[in-house]
Amino acid sequence: LVAGGLIGVLAQRLARRLCVHCRAQHTARAAELALLGLPQREVRAFAAVGCERCDGTGYRGRVAVSELLVVTPRMRERILRRAPADSLAEVARADGMVPMASDAWSKVHAGVTTLREVAPLLVQGALDTAACPACDATVRAGFNACPACGTVLRPRCGCGAKQDPAWRHCVRCGTARA
């Protein structure tokens, strides 16, 4: 994509658009949102119902969920230096890129589509960036500790292997967790 001398990359996914004639407002529970990596509070969302206008499906048409990465001079310089992917993502967000997961969430919140339709995009967004449970600072996937407050996010076993908090034993050496 080239526009106005700038180069960009557009990524998109299509989601079914809710039928505006029969969609039903409901409250998405905190537990349901937590599974998708979203803020753990109840929010207004919409569900597909079905009527004659949408042939009983609850959906009518499609909507694009997208993100546009514009290669700014700062981005170009990082690309030429072969900067790591997380550094490129950081520059992209600083230069105004709205991640696909954010666009998906805004469409759910506006009643354009449902959580179920964009769940994979929301989960991927949560994997890409998360919040520190102690101070809410943004932490990237793979961080072992929060850079803002030092909270340990991924503990390590005595053998040095990274451990998931849900695991009872180390996957490398089999040692039981305390």
URVEN-V943474 format. One line per field, one symbol per residue. ss: DSSP state (A for helix, B for strand, O for the rest). phi: phi as a letter, one per 40 degrees, with the letter a starting at -180 (. if undefined). psi: psi as a letter, one per 20 degrees, with the letter a starting at -180 (. if undefined). A space follows every 50 residues. Layout:
ss: ???
phi: ???
psi: ???
This chain:
ss: OBBOOBBBBBBBBBBBBBOOOOOBBBBBOAAAAAAOOOOOOOBBBBBOOO OAAAOOOOBBBBBBBBBBBBBOAAAAAAAAOOOOAAAAAAAAAAOOOOOA AAAAAAAAAOOOOOAAAAAAAAAAAAAABBBOOOOOOBBBOOOOBOOOOO OBOOOBOOOOOBOOOOOOBOOOOOOBOO
phi: .baggcbabbbabbbccccccbdbcabccdccccccgcdcacbcabbcbh accbfgcgbagbbcbaabbcccdccdcccccfccdccccccdccchcccd ccccccccccgcabddcbdcccccccccbbbcccbgccbcdgccacccbg cccbcbcdchccbcdcccbcccbgcccc
psi: pppkiqqrpppqqpqppqpihiqpqrppqghghhhjkrpmqprprqqpfp ahhjkjhiqoaqqpprqpopnrhgggghghjlqqghgghgggghjjpoqh hgggghhghijharghhjghhggghhhgqrqpigijqpqqpiphqpigij pphorqrhiiqqpphiqhqpigijpqq.
